[in-house]
Amino acid sequence: MSAMNQDQAGWAMMLRRHIAKPGWPRPVMLMAIVLVVLAGGVSLWRKVTHPKAAASVAEQSMVIQPQPFVSTISVTGTVAPGDNADVTAPFDGVVTQVGFDYGAPVTQGQVLVTLDVSDLRRRRNEAMSAFLKASQAAADIASWGTGPEVSRARRAADSAAFDLKDTQRKVEETKGLLDRGLVARSEYEGVLQQQRSQQGALASAQQDLNTALARGQGANRTVAAIDLENAKGRLAELDAQLAGAVVRAPVAGVIVRPPADRAQTQSAIHVGLPLTRGQLVGTIARSGGLAVLFHLGEIDANRVRIGQAVSVTGPGFGALALKGHVVSVAGEASPPSASSGPLTSFDAVARLDGLTPDQAAAVRIGMTANVAIEVYRNPSALVAPPASVRGAAPAATVLVRDAKSGQSHAVPVQIGKVGPDGVEILSGLKAGDVVVWTPPVTAGADGAAG
């Protein structure tokens, strides 16, 4: 007789015994019959739906073969500009025109901002005046040897030399006349006095000539050259600023707001806003040059290396899985913030590979990104199911089925990296081994067994 038939017979006999008892009121008898029938039905259902809940779960097996094994770290980050170009104000000025919106694409050469140049033109005129004066001074120094000042000093020295030579001739003539008694000694001494005076005048004129020539040499010439160079540089700088009064996009991409730590104003660029020279107007993220910013904990920061591959997904760009690689990991912990709390974290950046036009249209700067960092890869590893590994390192074992006898025996193994889908076996197994294991009994089976 089957188990089901035995149960039915047992419940029927119990029902007949209770009905046969004398003195039971009819309502009570009917209630007892209903309760007995319900209890029997529940018991019967449990036996039918779970014929043998406590029976052992079927043994499972897998043939070990070399296969790729990857270990990853999962973090959450934000899409940010990767390869970017900063747009800055070329000089102090007031915005007169704005030709962009933050977050919008821009083309190379597109007009972004136009600045007022009235003050710049005034400073440029002053610089031009200084440049012309410095040019004239440098030209004068270059031709100093033939300039008017040196020419006057040279003529004075030549004239003094000629006068002295004439007086020397008179001294010789007067001396001859004195020796012959034709002139008085006083006349001769007067000519000698005139000679001495002209000798002094010649020395003074020669000294003036040397001084004039020296003013065109050495430090004076160097100072004139420096003044000219400075004036030329200042003029060129103002000309460049004047040419940059219309600020254009240096590259094509998406222009975003300056980072909070570099922004000098909280308001967006608008007409009438005064900008200072070098102030960051925005950052253009080049097309296809996006990155992901994320934070790493202390342990993960030592596992992540520059160049490791990443896979990026996100709720904002659907089923797209973008590829990239780690480009930087901070060597110093980030200051605590409201988002990170007191936990120590390290800033890291992953650069995304070039995006297709469809991908670039779906991925926007500022979107949340789920980053899977590939910290370990073995292209030909022996991988065992996690459920097949008994114990823990260094005393882990797995059951291996003998090919001849069909019996299973425990084999000690050395465990490498552990992932959600498998455990890397470094030693103890070889390709072709059959690993067997019995999955744990599920909660449903346990409940049924009770």
Secondary structure, DSSP 4 states (H G I P E B T S, - for coil): --HHHHHHHHHHHHHHHHHHSTT--HHHHHHHHHHHHHHHHHHHHHHHH-TTTTSPPPPEEEE--EEEEEEEEEEEEEEEESSEEEEE-SSSEEEEEE---TTSEE-TT-EEEEE--HHHHHHHHHHHHHHHHHHHHHHHHHTGGGSHHHHHHHHHHHHHHHHHHHHHHHHHHHHHHHHTT-S-HHHHHHHHHHHHHHHHHHHHHHHHHHHHHHTTSTHHHHHHHHHHHHHHHHHHHHHHHHHTTEEE-SSSEEEEPPPTTT-S-SSPP-TT-EE-TT-EEEEEEETT-EEEEEEE-HHHHTT--TT-EEEEE-GGGTT--EEEEEEEE-SSPPPPBTTTBTS--EEEEEEEPPPPHHHHHH--TT-EEEEEEEEEEEEEEEEE-GGG-BS-TTS-EEEEE-TTT--EEEEE-EEEEEETTEEEEEES--TT-EEEE-PPPPHHHHHHH-
